[in-house]
Amino acid sequence: MFRALLSASAVLVLGGCASQLQSSDSLFGLITPYRMEIVQGNVITREQMEKVKVGMSRRQVSDTLGSPLVTDIFHVDRWDYLFTIRRQGAEPQRRSITLVFAGDALKTIDAPELPSEKEFVSSITRQREFATRKLELTEEERKALPKPPARETPAAEPTGPVRTYPPLES
């Protein structure tokens, strides 16, 4: 009876932990599990979409944006470019672009407001505070440094057997 009660309470506690982990990124603010970074689809920036114009051929669009993530055999004239990214500690991003063709020519473009390349890179870059360190002394600071002591004896030439090496090419 005691074992059954202990097992049931353990299952309830662990079940509660699982629901706590799903609702937030940490368990009671103490333990943060590793969540794998998931990136799917085509990254399409504002600069890329500005190059795509109505009337372009499928080949030109493919050369500009890459292969679409979704092509449907039932909707041959529709290309869907999807992009999702989910990173720990950042809001998930999702964008969907739909291109519709009439024959071989691009007919319509359905795209949301896209970020520029710089905006996209800054949105996925993890913000870390790095201490900026001074890498070079000014001329005044160099002059203020103490002079190194003069060497009493000049450095001797290395002694030992001289090795000869065969040539690298024959």
C-alpha positions in Angstrom: 0.0 0.0 0.0 2.8 2.3 0.9 4.6 1.7 -2.4 1.5 2.4 -4.4 0.9 5.6 -2.5 4.5 6.7 -3.0 4.4 5.8 -6.8 1.2 7.7 -7.2 2.6 10.8 -5.5 5.8 10.7 -7.6 3.7 10.5 -10.8 1.6 13.5 -9.7 4.7 15.6 -8.8 6.5 14.8 -12.0 3.3 15.5 -14.0 3.1 18.9 -12.3 6.7 19.6 -13.2 6.0 18.8 -16.9 3.0 21.2 -17.0 5.1 23.9 -15.2 7.9 23.5 -17.8 5.5 23.8 -20.7 4.0 27.1 -19.4 7.4 28.8 -18.9 11.0 28.5 -19.7 12.1 27.4 -16.2 10.9 25.1 -13.4 10.1 27.2 -10.4 12.7 29.8 -11.6 15.5 27.5 -10.7 16.0 25.0 -13.6 16.0 26.0 -17.2 16.0 23.0 -19.6 17.9 23.2 -22.9 15.6 23.9 -25.7 16.9 23.1 -29.2 17.0 26.0 -31.6 14.6 25.3 -34.5 15.1 27.1 -37.8 12.9 26.1 -40.8 12.3 27.5 -44.2 13.7 30.3 -46.4 15.0 33.5 -44.9 13.7 36.3 -47.2 14.6 39.9 -46.5 13.2 43.1 -47.7 16.2 43.6 -50.1 15.4 40.2 -51.7 11.7 40.9 -52.1 12.5 44.3 -53.7 14.2 42.4 -56.6 11.1 40.3 -57.3 8.6 41.9 -59.7 5.3 40.9 -61.2 6.0 39.4 -64.6 9.2 37.6 -63.7 9.6 34.0 -64.8 9.7 31.1 -62.4 13.4 30.6 -63.0 14.1 34.3 -62.2 12.1 34.1 -59.0 13.8 30.9 -58.0 17.2 32.4 -58.7 16.4 35.4 -56.5 14.6 33.8 -53.6 15.7 30.2 -53.8 13.5 27.1 -54.0 10.1 27.5 -52.3 9.5 25.5 -49.1 6.1 24.3 -50.2 5.0 23.4 -53.7 1.6 21.7 -54.0 0.9 19.3 -56.8 -2.8 20.5 -56.6 -1.8 24.2 -56.9 1.0 24.1 -59.4 0.9 27.9 -59.9 1.4 28.7 -56.2 4.7 28.9 -54.3 4.9 29.3 -50.6 8.0 30.5 -48.8 7.8 30.0 -45.1 10.2 30.8 -42.4 10.1 30.1 -38.7 12.7 30.4 -36.0 12.3 29.5 -32.3 15.1 30.3 -30.0 15.4 30.1 -26.2 14.9 33.4 -24.6 13.5 35.1 -27.7 10.1 35.5 -29.3 9.5 33.0 -32.1 9.4 34.5 -35.6 7.1 33.3 -38.4 6.8 34.7 -41.9 4.8 33.5 -44.9 5.2 34.7 -48.5 2.9 33.4 -51.3 3.6 33.8 -55.0 1.1 33.0 -57.6 2.0 32.4 -61.2 0.0 32.5 -64.4 1.8 30.0 -66.7 5.5 30.9 -66.3 5.0 34.6 -65.3 4.6 35.8 -61.7 1.1 37.2 -61.3 0.7 38.2 -57.6 2.9 38.6 -54.5 1.4 38.2 -51.0 4.1 39.2 -48.5 4.1 40.8 -45.1 6.4 43.7 -44.1 9.8 42.0 -44.1 12.8 43.0 -42.1 15.9 44.2 -43.8 19.0 42.0 -43.7 20.5 44.1 -40.8 17.2 44.0 -38.8 17.0 40.2 -39.3 20.5 39.6 -38.1 20.1 41.8 -35.1 16.8 40.0 -34.2 18.5 36.6 -34.1 21.8 37.7 -32.6 21.9 37.0 -28.9 22.5 40.1 -27.0 25.5 39.8 -24.7 27.1 42.5 -22.7 30.8 42.4 -23.5 33.2 44.5 -21.5 35.0 46.8 -23.9 38.7 46.5 -23.3 41.3 49.0 -24.3 43.6 47.2 -26.8 46.1 49.9 -27.5 48.0 52.5 -25.4 48.2 56.1 -26.4 51.6 57.7 -27.0 51.5 59.5 -23.6 50.8 56.1 -21.9 53.7 54.5 -23.7 56.1 57.2 -22.6 54.9 56.8 -19.0 55.8 53.1 -18.9 59.0 52.2 -17.1 62.0 51.5 -19.3 63.1 47.9 -19.4 66.4 47.1 -17.7 69.4 47.0 -20.1 70.9 43.6 -20.8 74.3 43.2 -19.5 75.4 40.6 -22.0 74.2 40.4 -25.6 72.1 37.4 -26.5 74.2 34.5 -27.6 73.7 32.7 -30.9 72.1 29.3 -30.5 74.5 26.5 -30.5 74.0 22.9 -31.5 74.0 20.8 -34.6 72.9 22.5 -37.8 70.4 20.4 -39.6 70.0 20.4 -43.4 66.7 19.5 -44.9 66.1 18.0 -48.2 64.4 20.2 -50.8 60.6 20.2 -50.9 60.5 19.8 -54.6 62.7 17.6 -56.8 
